[in-house]
Amino acid sequence: MSKHEYAFDVKLFAVVRVEADSLARAKRAIVKALDCASFNVSFEHAQGAVRVTEASVDIDESGGPDLFEVDGEFVYEDEYEEKDSSQT
């Protein structure tokens, strides 16, 4: 029996870390970097290799990626207030 390669559109969740001077710029950087990005990440499985070859960002009604951490500290995005870095 011959093998076939099947392609699926799968929703994945990933942690993406970005260094930026504001939350808005960090979110824009993610969208620019990952929207329709091509790459090749392989995972070996008992049934064969699984490859992730493309990615795009799902922009929902909240405006993009969900913030959960700033400088290593857990935050709730709806409660997060950016501090002006020029005052520190």
C-alpha positions as CSV (number, residue, x, y, z in Angstrom):
1,M,0.0,0.0,0.0
2,S,1.4,3.4,-0.9
3,K,1.6,6.3,1.5
4,H,0.1,9.7,1.0
5,E,0.9,13.1,2.6
6,Y,-2.2,14.7,4.1
7,A,-2.4,18.5,4.9
8,F,-4.7,19.8,7.6
9,D,-5.6,23.2,8.8
10,V,-5.2,22.8,12.6
11,K,-5.7,25.4,15.3
12,L,-2.6,25.3,17.6
13,F,-1.8,27.2,20.7
14,A,1.8,28.4,21.2
15,V,3.7,30.7,23.5
16,V,5.4,33.5,21.6
17,R,7.7,35.9,23.5
18,V,8.4,39.3,22.1
19,E,10.7,42.1,23.3
20,A,9.1,45.5,22.5
21,D,8.6,48.9,24.0
22,S,4.8,48.6,24.1
23,L,2.1,45.9,24.2
24,A,0.6,47.2,20.9
25,R,4.0,47.0,19.1
26,A,4.6,43.5,20.5
27,K,1.2,42.3,19.1
28,R,2.0,43.9,15.7
29,A,5.3,42.1,15.6
30,I,3.7,38.8,16.2
31,V,1.2,39.3,13.4
32,K,3.9,40.5,11.0
33,A,6.2,37.6,11.8
34,L,3.7,34.8,11.8
35,D,1.1,35.7,9.3
36,C,1.4,33.1,6.6
37,A,4.9,32.2,7.8
38,S,6.6,29.2,6.3
39,F,8.8,26.9,8.4
40,N,9.4,23.2,9.0
41,V,9.1,21.6,12.4
42,S,9.0,17.8,12.6
43,F,7.7,15.6,15.3
44,E,8.3,11.8,15.2
45,H,5.4,9.7,16.1
46,A,4.8,5.9,16.1
47,Q,2.6,6.3,13.0
48,G,5.2,8.4,11.2
49,A,6.5,12.0,11.1
50,V,4.2,15.0,11.7
51,R,5.4,18.3,10.2
52,V,4.2,21.8,10.8
53,T,5.0,23.8,7.7
54,E,3.0,27.1,7.9
55,A,1.5,29.4,10.5
56,S,-0.9,32.3,10.6
57,V,-2.3,34.4,13.4
58,D,-6.0,34.2,14.3
59,I,-7.1,37.7,15.1
60,D,-10.3,37.5,17.1
61,E,-12.6,40.2,18.5
62,S,-10.2,40.9,21.4
63,G,-7.6,42.3,18.9
64,G,-5.1,39.5,18.6
65,P,-2.8,37.3,20.7
66,D,-3.8,36.9,24.4
67,L,-1.3,38.4,26.8
68,F,-0.6,36.3,29.9
69,E,2.9,37.4,31.1
70,V,5.1,40.5,31.3
71,D,8.7,40.3,32.3
72,G,8.2,36.8,33.7
73,E,5.2,37.8,35.8
74,F,1.7,36.4,35.2
75,V,-0.9,39.1,34.2
76,Y,-4.5,39.3,33.2
77,E,-4.6,41.3,30.0
78,D,-7.8,43.1,30.8
79,E,-6.3,44.3,34.1
80,Y,-2.8,45.1,32.7
81,E,-1.8,48.7,32.6
82,E,1.4,49.6,30.8
83,K,3.9,51.7,32.7
84,D,5.6,54.5,30.9
85,S,9.2,53.2,30.6
86,S,10.6,56.8,30.6
87,Q,9.5,57.2,34.2
88,T,11.6,54.2,35.5
